[in-house]
């Protein structure tokens, strides 16, 4: 009983880490796009 529950928790943790990494990537892309738009507005 003990070992399988630890294994499933490990898998869940890995999935959470992957999801948080993807979210961070999306946020980074969004911030880059916003900064790019601000630069364009300042230049024009």
MOZIWO-V807633 format. One line per field, one symbol per residue. psi: psi as a letter, one per 40 degrees, with the letter a starting at -180 (. if undefined). burial: I if it has 16 or more other C-alpha atoms within 10 Angstrom, else O. A space follows every 10 residues. Layout:
psi=???
burial=???
This chain:
psi=dddddddddd dddddddddd dddddddddd dddddddddd ddd.
burial=OOOOOOOOOO OOOOOOOOOO OOOOOOOOOO OOOOOOOOOO OOOO
